[in-house]
Amino acid sequence: MSMWRCSVCGLIYEGEEAPDVCPKCGAGKDKFEKVAEDKETLINRSRFSNGLHMELYGMMTKIVELAQKGIDDNLDPACVKIFNEEKEAALMFQRKIMAELQTHMNKSKWG
């Protein structure tokens, strides 16, 4: 199976040949270019890496939720301090992940 990139909107299509019409923008088959093998490898690696980032983002969401429960429980100041630090660290990692994914999209690495 090959990858094809729409030169109008950048959509990556996978198939034996380019589609007759771009599913995203409606451009004709003649607007598709076959993606070079080395670029296909990069796109697949980027998809894998981006998937890992998204999985970690979900885990950070769970950490934020759990830390908030600890903050709300308010057992003692030391526990609340740790829960606040955990929550802030998870939120910081989420911001970093989103910034990295935006960088990938800006470089057309999303695939």
C-alpha positions as CSV (number, residue, x, y, z in Angstrom):
1,M,0.0,0.0,0.0
2,S,1.3,3.5,-0.9
3,M,0.8,6.9,0.6
4,W,-0.5,9.8,-1.5
5,R,-0.5,13.5,-0.4
6,C,-3.0,16.0,-1.7
7,S,-1.1,19.0,-2.9
8,V,-4.1,21.2,-2.2
9,C,-4.9,20.4,1.5
10,G,-2.1,18.1,2.5
11,L,-4.3,15.1,3.3
12,I,-2.4,11.8,3.4
13,Y,-4.3,9.0,1.7
14,E,-3.3,5.3,1.9
15,G,-4.1,3.0,-1.0
16,E,-2.8,1.3,-4.1
17,E,-3.5,4.5,-6.0
18,A,-4.7,8.0,-5.3
19,P,-8.4,8.5,-4.8
20,D,-10.5,10.0,-7.6
21,V,-11.4,12.9,-5.3
22,C,-9.8,14.1,-2.1
23,P,-12.0,13.1,0.8
24,K,-11.1,16.4,2.6
25,C,-11.1,19.2,0.0
26,G,-12.6,17.6,-3.2
27,A,-9.5,18.1,-5.3
28,G,-9.1,15.7,-8.3
29,K,-6.8,12.7,-8.5
30,D,-4.3,14.8,-10.5
31,K,-3.6,16.9,-7.4
32,F,-2.2,13.8,-5.5
33,E,1.5,13.1,-5.4
34,K,3.0,9.8,-4.3
35,V,4.8,10.1,-1.0
36,A,8.5,9.0,-1.2
37,E,9.4,5.9,0.8
38,D,11.7,7.8,3.2
39,K,8.8,10.2,3.9
40,E,6.4,7.3,4.4
41,T,8.8,6.0,7.1
42,L,8.9,9.4,8.7
43,I,5.1,9.7,8.7
44,N,4.7,6.3,10.2
45,R,7.3,7.0,12.9
46,S,5.6,10.4,13.6
47,R,2.2,8.7,13.9
48,F,3.7,6.3,16.5
49,S,5.4,9.1,18.5
50,N,2.3,11.3,18.3
51,G,0.2,8.3,19.6
52,L,2.5,7.9,22.5
53,H,2.2,11.6,23.3
54,M,-1.6,11.4,23.2
55,E,-1.6,8.3,25.5
56,L,0.6,10.2,28.0
57,Y,-1.7,13.2,27.7
58,G,-4.6,11.0,28.8
59,M,-2.6,9.7,31.7
60,M,-1.8,13.3,32.8
61,T,-5.5,14.0,32.7
62,K,-6.1,11.2,35.1
63,I,-3.2,12.5,37.4
64,V,-4.8,15.9,37.4
65,E,-8.2,14.3,38.4
66,L,-6.6,12.2,41.2
67,A,-4.5,15.1,42.5
68,Q,-7.6,17.3,42.7
69,K,-9.4,14.6,44.7
70,G,-6.5,14.7,47.1
71,I,-6.6,18.5,47.3
72,D,-10.3,18.4,47.9
73,D,-9.9,15.7,50.7
74,N,-7.5,18.1,52.4
75,L,-6.2,15.5,54.9
76,D,-3.2,17.6,56.0
77,P,-1.0,20.4,54.6
78,A,1.8,18.0,53.5
79,C,-0.5,15.9,51.5
80,V,-2.2,18.9,49.9
81,K,1.2,20.3,49.0
82,I,2.2,17.1,47.2
83,F,-1.1,16.8,45.4
84,N,-0.8,20.4,44.2
85,E,2.8,19.7,42.9
86,E,1.5,16.5,41.2
87,K,-1.3,18.4,39.6
88,E,0.9,21.3,38.4
89,A,3.5,18.9,37.0
90,A,0.8,17.0,35.0
91,L,-0.6,20.2,33.7
92,M,2.9,21.3,32.7
93,F,3.5,18.0,30.8
94,Q,0.2,18.4,29.0
95,R,1.2,21.9,27.8
96,K,4.5,20.5,26.6
97,I,2.8,17.7,24.8
98,M,0.4,20.0,23.0
99,A,3.2,22.3,22.0
100,E,5.2,19.4,20.6
101,L,2.2,18.1,18.7
102,Q,1.6,21.6,17.3
103,T,5.3,21.6,16.1
104,H,4.7,18.3,14.4
105,M,1.6,19.6,12.6
106,N,3.5,22.7,11.6
107,K,6.2,20.5,10.0
108,S,3.6,18.2,8.4
109,K,4.7,15.3,10.6
110,W,1.2,14.3,11.7
111,G,0.6,12.2,8.6
